Amino acid sequence: MGLDIRVPIGALFSLLGVLLAAYGLAGGHALANRSLGINIDLWWGLVLAVFGAAMLLLAWRARGRH
């Protein structure tokens, strides 16, 4: 089979992570003040983007072995 499930999962998490991080950057201090001064949208967006990039990297590495 040619379909690796890590490709759509990685793409989805990367896209959502970038969108959430951008929303966290655009939201400014108004959102961070409601969450004890931590910009949760920015940090979780970065976490999601890194996870998505790791999934895409693993799928790319697995493709090279076949």
JOKA-V363924 format. One record per pair of residues at least 6 apart in sequence whose C-alpha atoms are under 8 Angstrom apart, sorted by the first residue. I is the first residue (numbers start at 1). J is the second residue. If there is no record, write none. Layout:
i=I j=J
i=I j=J
This chain:
i=4 j=59
i=6 j=55
i=6 j=56
i=6 j=58
i=6 j=59
i=7 j=55
i=7 j=56
i=7 j=59
i=9 j=52
i=9 j=55
i=10 j=51
i=10 j=52
i=10 j=53
i=10 j=54
i=10 j=55
i=10 j=56
i=11 j=52
i=11 j=53
i=11 j=56
i=12 j=52
i=13 j=48
i=13 j=49
i=13 j=51
i=13 j=52
i=14 j=48
i=14 j=49
i=14 j=50
i=14 j=51
i=14 j=52
i=14 j=53
i=15 j=49
i=16 j=45
i=16 j=48
i=16 j=49
i=17 j=44
i=17 j=45
i=17 j=46
i=17 j=47
i=17 j=48
i=17 j=49
i=17 j=52
i=18 j=45
i=18 j=46
i=18 j=48
i=18 j=49
i=19 j=45
i=20 j=41
i=20 j=42
i=20 j=44
i=20 j=45
i=21 j=41
i=21 j=42
i=21 j=43
i=21 j=44
i=21 j=45
i=21 j=46
i=22 j=42
i=22 j=45
i=23 j=41
i=23 j=42
i=24 j=39
i=24 j=40
i=24 j=41
i=24 j=42
i=24 j=45
i=25 j=42
i=29 j=37
i=29 j=39
i=31 j=39
i=32 j=38
i=32 j=39
i=32 j=40
